[in-house]
């Protein structure tokens, strides 16, 4: 595997980052995860704008243009030569001593791995998710401070779930807790034909934004705002979005079957979720002219 690090390409075994790098010492950095469709990088512009915005939120200026970073990404994808790729771009404050001000020489690392496709059953039968009390620090930014995600994923694994959903622990408990986002996903639900997704204290995902755009084209009613945990329990449909995985239907939340409380029992995935999966696939194909 070939890794891009600070202006050079290395075999992954030779790519080294300093033990004094702020990313290692303080989780002082930001990142983005992208994928390819048909070997071409998807939504690189949107991801890189978010990378720059996230960096700005932690006072980290990028000394490279977004076009330059995009060229490095494409070059790393080509050098690795996978049919489909999962890409991670990481930027840290670099070796900055005990100075948390402007970076003297930021570190940039681009890793490209073979994309592991989700099993077909994930999309045909849906997945089980669990709620987890907590949220990421500075959730509007995609930072390296991922300990809340680690703890939530450990809980998820114990519960043998596909994903863990962060719920607000500040002043609300039980089913009244506000749903934020998954550890690596955004959350959507459908109730009485209305598509809903949280809008506060979340990372605005690139695939989330694309799904909202597709939903508008389909003429669906939409609402961006607070969703309580009990709303998910009572939803007609629930699904997750993520750049490498696309749209993932959810069949259970905390052991409760979606559609059971609402009395819809329309199956999983539901009609609107199926419609959005197809429309999103068409949207990707149209964007690449295939």
Protein Blocks (a to p, Z undefined) as FASTA:
>chain_A
ZZdeehiacdfklpccdfkbfklmnopacddddddeehiaehklmmmmmmmmmmmmnopa
cfbdfklmmmmmmmmmmmnopabdcddddddebjnhjafbdcfbdcddddddddddddfk
lmmnopaddddedddehklbccfblmlmmmmmmmmmmnopabdcdddfehpacjlbccfb
dfkbccdddeehiacddfehpacdfklmmmmmmmmmnopacddddddfklmmmpmbdcdd
dfklopaddfbgghiaghklnononopadfklmmmmmmmmmmmmmmnoZZ
